[in-house]
């Protein structure tokens, strides 16, 4: 696969430590050909701008031409330094408070990874705090957080529905600024509607003590952490970001020979997630050099696996930003088996819920009706040219679309269960303007998602 110079640099930097052979793509000749704005946009879009800046700065210092080439990445890096400082200060307060009532806490996702597998907190972009507590502790934790000044984020179906049908509660600080950190309290790792059998008690039994934000806490065992990240990556479309693959590679590098790959394989089978572990691990090995044993991949490979899924996923992951927008909804509009299914998709994309979500308007607001023409115009402007090329059987685009359709079909368990889980937990307002590179890739991805879909999306909190 022929990659642009910008992609070559991003991939070379998409790891926590660079070996000498991995520095070869970063030679002076290549750097002189770089479109630095494009490189910065790629790094931000994939949530690894701080990592890319760190490696380029370490290798080149200030000696990069043209002058100011690293400015966008530098802003992203120091913005992440400031954001993470706020996050860990709040995490210290929350963990200390929960420790005070005798509640055991497993720190999840970015807050755990930045402290345990990244050499520097600033290298792992993140936005919020995710904690796992035992289900029987949920009420006590809720009371303690309310006493700390947090409030439960409301849900259209009620908090009782969330506790029965979801897997985390979202807490906010009502008097905090717009940049305040959301706090998610999990009692499970995924929705009960999905066809998986994750052993939560086993997770707790295998949890590893760690010091996070200066407080004694727990993190998932290396094997469980890899399984969770693979599942989480698939839940978020598999190919939307390089950062999860960087996380996987960093975990394997950190824990190395202590990882019990046989136990990981057995657990993946027991949890009924082996297919959704195989492909992320394979991509992490192929794209960012994660040291995944070949024997493990052979054991995890599903029977009858379509090998082309690997090349399709890689191509989708490494697509340029200006690639045609090819979404599962567009495939169904193009090749839906029944006319009524296609018409249903059009109705869904123009439904009050979809319009309200796309433009950040309350569903009951009378202003909603004025946005229907805007919605139609935006959809036609964004998706019309692509749909027209598909209808005309453009060979290159048709091949791309077929690949994305197969990936969407492979990820169907995640999409199917999401469609029946009710409204999102934390609504977002779509941003129709380009986002500055000084913001983290994580934050940019959050704001970009709503406008890239035909209808309502999953929650903002889940998209991390």
C-alpha positions as CSV (number, residue, x, y, z in Angstrom):
1,X,0.0,0.0,0.0
2,X,1.5,3.3,-1.1
3,X,1.4,5.8,1.7
4,X,2.0,9.6,1.6
5,X,5.0,11.0,3.3
6,X,2.7,12.4,6.0
7,X,1.3,8.9,6.7
8,X,4.8,7.4,6.8
9,X,5.8,9.9,9.5
10,X,2.6,9.4,11.5
11,X,3.0,5.7,11.5
12,X,6.6,5.8,12.4
13,X,5.7,7.9,15.5
14,X,2.6,5.9,16.5
15,X,4.4,4.0,19.3
16,X,5.6,4.9,22.7
17,X,9.3,4.1,22.0
18,X,11.2,4.3,18.7
19,X,13.8,1.7,17.8
20,X,16.6,2.7,15.4
21,X,14.9,0.9,12.5
22,X,11.7,2.7,13.2
23,X,13.4,6.0,12.9
24,X,14.4,5.4,9.3
25,X,11.2,6.9,7.8
26,X,12.0,10.1,9.7
27,X,15.1,11.0,7.7
28,X,15.8,14.6,6.7
29,X,15.0,14.1,3.1
30,X,11.5,12.8,3.8
31,X,10.8,15.6,6.4
32,X,11.6,18.2,3.8
33,X,8.7,16.9,1.6
34,X,6.1,17.0,4.4
35,X,2.9,19.0,4.2
36,X,3.0,19.9,7.9
37,X,-0.6,21.0,8.1
38,X,-1.7,17.7,6.6
39,X,0.5,15.7,9.0
40,X,-0.9,17.7,12.0
41,X,-4.4,17.1,10.8
42,X,-3.8,13.3,10.5
43,X,-2.2,13.1,13.9
44,X,-5.0,15.1,15.6
45,X,-7.7,13.1,13.8
46,X,-6.2,9.8,15.1
47,X,-5.7,11.1,18.6
48,X,-1.9,10.7,18.7
49,X,-0.7,14.3,18.1
50,X,1.1,14.5,21.4
51,X,3.0,11.3,20.6
52,X,3.9,12.4,17.1
53,X,5.1,15.8,18.5
54,X,7.2,14.1,21.2
55,X,9.1,11.9,18.8
56,X,9.6,14.6,16.1
57,X,10.8,17.1,18.7
58,X,13.1,14.5,20.3
59,X,14.7,13.7,16.9
60,X,14.8,17.1,15.3
61,X,14.6,19.7,18.1
62,X,14.0,23.1,16.7
63,X,15.8,22.2,13.5
64,X,12.7,21.6,11.3
65,X,12.1,23.5,8.1
66,X,10.0,25.5,7.5
67,X,10.1,27.4,10.8
68,X,7.0,26.8,12.7
69,X,6.3,23.4,11.1
70,X,5.7,21.8,14.5
71,X,3.6,24.6,15.9
72,X,0.3,22.8,15.5
73,X,1.6,19.6,17.0
74,X,3.2,21.6,19.8
75,X,-0.1,23.3,20.7
76,X,-1.8,19.9,20.8
77,X,0.9,18.5,23.0
78,X,0.8,21.3,25.6
79,X,-2.9,21.5,25.4
80,X,-2.9,17.8,26.3
81,X,-0.4,18.5,29.2
82,X,-2.8,21.0,30.6
83,X,-5.9,18.9,30.1
84,X,-4.3,15.8,31.7
85,X,-3.1,17.9,34.7
86,X,-6.7,18.9,35.3
87,X,-7.9,15.3,34.8
88,X,-5.4,13.8,37.2
89,X,-6.1,16.5,39.9
90,X,-9.8,15.6,39.8
91,X,-9.0,11.9,39.6
92,X,-6.9,12.2,42.8
93,X,-9.9,13.9,44.5
94,X,-12.4,11.3,43.4
95,X,-10.2,8.2,44.1
96,X,-9.3,9.6,47.6
97,X,-13.0,10.1,48.4
98,X,-14.0,6.6,47.2
99,X,-11.1,5.1,49.1
100,X,-12.4,6.9,52.2
101,X,-15.6,4.9,52.1
102,X,-13.8,1.7,51.5
103,X,-14.8,1.3,47.8
104,X,-12.4,-0.6,45.5
105,X,-12.0,1.1,42.1
106,X,-10.6,-0.1,38.8
107,X,-9.4,2.8,36.7
108,X,-10.2,2.2,33.0
109,X,-9.1,3.5,29.6
110,X,-6.9,6.5,29.2
111,X,-6.4,7.5,32.8
112,X,-5.0,4.0,33.6
113,X,-3.0,3.7,30.3
114,X,-1.3,7.1,30.6
115,X,0.2,6.1,34.0
116,X,1.0,2.5,33.4
117,X,2.1,1.9,29.8
118,X,3.0,5.3,28.5
119,X,6.4,6.8,29.5
120,X,4.8,10.2,30.1
121,X,1.3,11.1,31.0
122,X,1.3,13.9,28.4
123,X,1.7,11.4,25.5
124,X,-1.8,9.8,25.9
125,X,-4.6,12.1,24.9
126,X,-7.9,11.7,26.8
127,X,-10.8,13.7,28.0
128,X,-12.8,12.1,30.8
129,X,-12.5,9.7,33.8
130,X,-13.8,6.2,33.6
131,X,-14.0,4.0,36.7
132,X,-15.3,0.5,37.4
133,X,-16.9,-0.3,40.7
134,X,-18.8,-3.4,41.9
135,X,-22.6,-3.3,41.2
136,X,-23.4,-3.5,44.9
137,X,-21.3,-0.4,45.5
138,X,-23.1,1.8,43.0
139,X,-25.5,3.5,45.4
140,X,-22.7,4.3,47.9
141,X,-20.5,5.7,45.1
142,X,-23.4,7.8,43.8
143,X,-24.0,9.3,47.2
144,X,-20.3,10.1,47.7
145,X,-20.0,11.8,44.3
146,X,-23.1,13.8,44.9
147,X,-21.5,15.0,48.2
148,X,-18.4,16.0,46.2
149,X,-20.6,18.3,44.1
150,X,-21.3,16.1,41.1
151,X,-24.7,15.6,39.6
152,X,-26.1,12.7,37.6
153,X,-26.4,13.5,33.9
154,X,-30.1,13.1,33.1
155,X,-31.4,10.5,30.6
156,X,-34.6,10.7,28.6
157,X,-35.7,7.3,29.8
158,X,-34.6,7.9,33.4
159,X,-31.7,6.8,35.6
160,X,-33.6,3.6,36.6
161,X,-33.6,2.6,32.9
162,X,-29.9,3.3,32.6
163,X,-29.1,1.1,35.6
164,X,-31.2,-1.7,34.1
165,X,-30.2,-1.5,30.5
166,X,-26.8,0.2,30.3
167,X,-23.4,-0.2,32.0
168,X,-22.3,3.2,33.3
169,X,-23.7,6.4,34.8
170,X,-22.4,9.8,33.8
171,X,-21.7,12.5,36.4
172,X,-21.1,16.1,35.7
173,X,-20.1,19.2,37.7
174,X,-23.0,21.7,37.2
175,X,-21.0,24.7,38.2
176,X,-17.9,23.8,36.3
177,X,-16.9,25.5,33.0
178,X,-17.7,23.9,29.6
179,X,-14.4,22.2,29.6
180,X,-15.1,20.3,32.8
181,X,-14.3,16.6,33.0
182,X,-17.1,14.1,32.8
183,X,-16.9,11.2,35.2
184,X,-18.3,7.8,34.2
185,X,-18.9,5.2,36.8
186,X,-19.1,1.7,35.2
187,X,-20.4,-1.5,36.8
188,X,-19.9,-3.5,33.6
189,X,-17.8,-3.2,30.5
190,X,-20.5,-3.3,27.9
191,X,-24.3,-3.2,27.4
192,X,-26.2,-6.3,28.5
193,X,-27.9,-6.5,25.1
194,X,-24.7,-7.4,23.3
195,X,-24.1,-11.1,22.8
196,X,-21.1,-11.3,25.0
197,X,-20.5,-13.0,28.4
198,X,-17.8,-10.9,30.0
199,X,-16.8,-12.3,33.4
200,X,-16.9,-9.3,35.6
201,X,-16.2,-11.2,38.8
202,X,-13.1,-12.7,37.1
203,X,-12.0,-9.2,36.2
204,X,-12.1,-8.2,39.8
205,X,-10.3,-11.3,40.9
206,X,-7.4,-10.7,38.4
207,X,-7.2,-6.9,38.9
208,X,-3.7,-5.5,39.6
209,X,-2.9,-2.9,42.3
210,X,-1.5,0.3,40.9
211,X,-1.0,3.9,42.0
212,X,-3.0,6.2,39.8
213,X,-3.0,10.0,40.3
214,X,-1.1,9.4,43.5
215,X,-3.8,7.2,45.1
216,X,-3.9,3.4,45.5
217,X,-6.3,1.9,43.0
218,X,-6.6,-1.1,40.7
219,X,-6.2,-1.6,37.0
220,X,-7.2,-4.5,34.8
221,X,-4.7,-7.4,34.3
222,X,-2.7,-7.2,31.1
223,X,-4.8,-9.9,29.4
224,X,-8.1,-8.4,30.5
225,X,-6.9,-5.0,29.4
226,X,-6.1,-6.2,25.9
227,X,-9.4,-8.0,25.6
228,X,-11.3,-4.9,26.8
229,X,-9.4,-2.6,24.4
230,X,-10.0,-4.9,21.5
231,X,-13.7,-5.0,22.2
232,X,-13.9,-1.2,22.8
233,X,-12.1,-0.7,19.5
234,X,-14.6,-2.7,17.6
235,X,-17.5,-1.0,19.3
236,X,-16.2,2.3,17.9
237,X,-16.0,1.1,14.3
238,X,-12.5,-0.5,14.5
239,X,-10.9,1.9,12.0
240,X,-11.8,5.3,13.3
241,X,-8.5,5.9,15.1
242,X,-4.9,4.8,15.4
243,X,-4.8,5.5,19.1
244,X,-6.4,2.1,20.3
245,X,-3.8,0.3,18.2
246,X,-1.0,2.4,19.9
247,X,-2.5,1.5,23.3
248,X,-2.4,-2.2,22.4
249,X,1.2,-2.0,21.2
250,X,2.1,-0.1,24.4
251,X,0.5,-2.7,26.7
252,X,2.4,-5.5,24.9
253,X,5.7,-3.6,25.1
254,X,5.2,-2.8,28.8
255,X,4.2,-6.3,30.0
256,X,6.0,-8.3,27.3
257,X,6.8,-11.9,28.3
258,X,4.5,-11.8,31.4
259,X,1.4,-11.7,29.2
260,X,-0.3,-15.2,29.3
261,X,-1.4,-15.4,25.7
262,X,-3.0,-18.8,26.2
263,X,-5.2,-17.4,29.0
264,X,-6.1,-14.5,26.7
265,X,-7.2,-16.9,24.0
266,X,-9.3,-19.0,26.4
267,X,-10.9,-16.0,28.0
268,X,-11.8,-14.5,24.6
269,X,-13.6,-17.8,23.7
270,X,-15.4,-17.9,27.0
271,X,-16.5,-14.2,26.6
272,X,-17.6,-15.0,23.1
273,X,-15.5,-12.2,21.7
274,X,-12.7,-14.0,19.9
275,X,-13.5,-12.6,16.4
276,X,-13.4,-9.1,17.9
277,X,-10.1,-9.7,19.5
278,X,-8.4,-11.2,16.5
279,X,-8.8,-8.3,14.0
280,X,-7.7,-5.5,16.3
281,X,-4.6,-7.5,17.4
282,X,-3.8,-8.2,13.8
283,X,-4.2,-4.6,12.8
284,X,-2.1,-3.5,15.8
285,X,0.7,-5.8,14.7
286,X,0.5,-4.9,11.0
287,X,0.1,-1.1,11.3
288,X,2.0,-0.1,14.5
289,X,4.3,-3.0,15.0
290,X,2.6,-4.5,18.1
291,X,4.5,-7.7,19.2
292,X,1.5,-10.0,18.9
293,X,2.6,-13.7,18.7
294,X,1.7,-15.4,15.4
295,X,0.5,-18.4,17.4
296,X,-2.0,-16.3,19.2
297,X,-3.4,-14.8,16.0
298,X,-3.7,-18.3,14.5
299,X,-5.6,-19.5,17.6
300,X,-8.0,-16.5,17.6
301,X,-8.7,-16.5,13.8
302,X,-12.4,-17.3,13.3
303,X,-13.3,-20.3,11.2
304,X,-14.0,-19.2,7.6
305,X,-12.6,-15.7,8.3
306,X,-12.6,-13.5,5.2
307,X,-8.9,-12.6,4.9
308,X,-9.7,-9.5,2.8
309,X,-11.2,-8.0,5.9
310,X,-7.6,-7.3,7.0
311,X,-6.7,-5.3,3.9
312,X,-10.1,-3.5,3.8
313,X,-9.7,-2.5,7.5
314,X,-6.1,-1.3,6.9
315,X,-7.1,0.7,3.9
316,X,-10.0,2.2,5.8
317,X,-7.8,3.1,8.8
318,X,-5.2,4.7,6.6
319,X,-7.5,6.6,4.4
320,X,-6.8,10.3,3.7
321,X,-9.2,12.8,5.3
322,X,-10.7,13.8,2.0
323,X,-11.7,10.3,1.1
324,X,-15.4,9.9,0.0
325,X,-17.7,9.5,3.0
326,X,-18.6,5.8,2.9
327,X,-20.9,4.9,5.8
328,X,-23.0,1.8,6.4
329,X,-26.1,3.9,5.9
330,X,-24.9,4.9,2.5
331,X,-24.4,1.3,1.5
332,X,-28.0,0.5,2.5
333,X,-29.2,3.4,0.5
334,X,-27.2,2.2,-2.5
335,X,-27.7,-1.5,-2.3
336,X,-30.6,-2.0,0.1
337,X,-32.4,-5.2,-0.8
338,X,-35.9,-3.6,-0.5
339,X,-37.2,-0.2,-1.5
340,X,-39.0,0.2,1.8
341,X,-35.7,-0.2,3.7
342,X,-34.1,2.5,1.6
343,X,-37.1,4.8,2.2
344,X,-37.0,4.0,5.9
345,X,-33.3,5.1,6.0
346,X,-34.2,8.4,4.3
347,X,-37.0,9.0,6.9
348,X,-34.6,8.2,9.7
349,X,-32.0,10.7,8.4
350,X,-34.7,13.4,8.3
351,X,-36.5,12.4,11.5
352,X,-36.9,15.0,14.3
353,X,-34.4,13.1,16.5
354,X,-31.8,13.1,13.8
355,X,-32.2,16.8,13.0
356,X,-32.2,17.8,16.7
357,X,-29.1,15.7,17.3
358,X,-27.3,17.1,14.3
359,X,-27.8,20.7,15.2
360,X,-27.9,20.6,19.0
361,X,-31.6,21.6,19.2
362,X,-34.1,20.3,21.8
363,X,-36.5,17.8,20.0
364,X,-39.5,19.7,21.2
365,X,-38.3,23.1,20.0
366,X,-40.3,24.9,17.3
367,X,-36.9,26.0,15.8
368,X,-36.5,22.4,14.6
369,X,-38.7,22.8,11.6
370,X,-36.5,25.6,10.2
371,X,-33.6,23.2,10.2
372,X,-35.1,20.5,7.9
373,X,-34.0,22.3,4.7
374,X,-30.6,22.8,6.2
375,X,-30.4,19.1,7.1
376,X,-31.4,18.1,3.6
377,X,-28.9,20.5,2.0
378,X,-26.1,19.3,4.3
379,X,-26.9,15.6,3.5
380,X,-27.0,16.2,-0.2
381,X,-23.8,18.3,-0.2
382,X,-21.9,15.7,1.8
383,X,-23.2,12.4,0.5
384,X,-24.8,13.3,-2.8
385,X,-21.6,13.1,-5.0
386,X,-20.6,9.8,-3.5
387,X,-24.0,8.3,-3.9
388,X,-24.0,9.4,-7.5
389,X,-20.7,7.8,-8.2
390,X,-21.9,4.6,-6.6
391,X,-25.0,4.6,-8.7
392,X,-22.8,5.1,-11.8
393,X,-20.7,2.0,-10.7
394,X,-17.5,3.9,-10.4
395,X,-15.0,1.0,-10.2
396,X,-12.6,2.4,-7.6
397,X,-15.3,3.7,-5.3
398,X,-17.4,0.6,-5.7
399,X,-14.5,-1.5,-4.5
400,X,-14.0,0.7,-1.5
401,X,-17.7,0.6,-0.7
402,X,-17.8,-3.2,-0.9
403,X,-14.9,-3.4,1.5
404,X,-16.6,-1.0,4.0
405,X,-19.8,-2.9,3.6
406,X,-18.1,-6.1,4.6
407,X,-16.5,-4.5,7.6
408,X,-19.8,-3.0,8.7
409,X,-21.4,-6.5,8.4
410,X,-18.6,-8.0,10.5
411,X,-19.3,-5.4,13.2
412,X,-23.0,-5.9,13.1
413,X,-23.4,-7.1,16.7
414,X,-22.2,-3.7,17.9
415,X,-24.5,-1.7,15.6
416,X,-27.5,-4.0,16.1
417,X,-27.5,-3.8,19.9
418,X,-26.9,0.0,19.8
419,X,-30.0,0.6,17.8
420,X,-32.2,-0.7,20.6
421,X,-30.7,1.0,23.6
422,X,-32.7,4.2,23.6
423,X,-31.4,7.8,23.3
424,X,-27.8,8.7,23.9
425,X,-26.6,9.4,27.4
426,X,-24.7,12.7,26.7
427,X,-26.0,14.6,23.7
428,X,-23.5,16.6,21.6
429,X,-23.8,19.6,19.3
430,X,-22.5,19.0,15.8
431,X,-19.7,21.2,14.6
432,X,-19.9,21.9,10.8
433,X,-16.7,23.9,10.7
434,X,-13.1,22.6,10.6
435,X,-11.5,22.1,14.0
436,X,-8.2,23.7,14.9
437,X,-5.2,21.3,15.3
438,X,-4.5,22.7,18.7
439,X,-7.3,20.6,20.2
440,X,-6.7,17.0,21.0
441,X,-7.6,14.4,18.4
442,X,-10.0,12.9,21.0
443,X,-11.9,16.1,21.3
444,X,-12.0,16.6,17.6
445,X,-13.3,13.2,16.9
446,X,-16.1,13.7,19.4
447,X,-17.3,16.9,17.8
448,X,-16.9,15.5,14.3
449,X,-18.9,12.3,14.7
450,X,-22.5,13.6,14.7
451,X,-22.2,15.2,11.3
452,X,-20.7,12.1,9.8
453,X,-23.8,9.9,10.3
454,X,-27.3,9.9,8.8
455,X,-29.1,9.6,12.2
456,X,-28.6,9.7,15.9
457,X,-25.3,8.4,17.1
458,X,-24.1,6.5,20.2
459,X,-23.3,8.6,23.2
460,X,-20.5,11.1,23.4
461,X,-19.2,9.3,26.5
462,X,-19.1,6.0,24.7
463,X,-17.0,7.3,21.8
464,X,-13.9,7.7,23.8
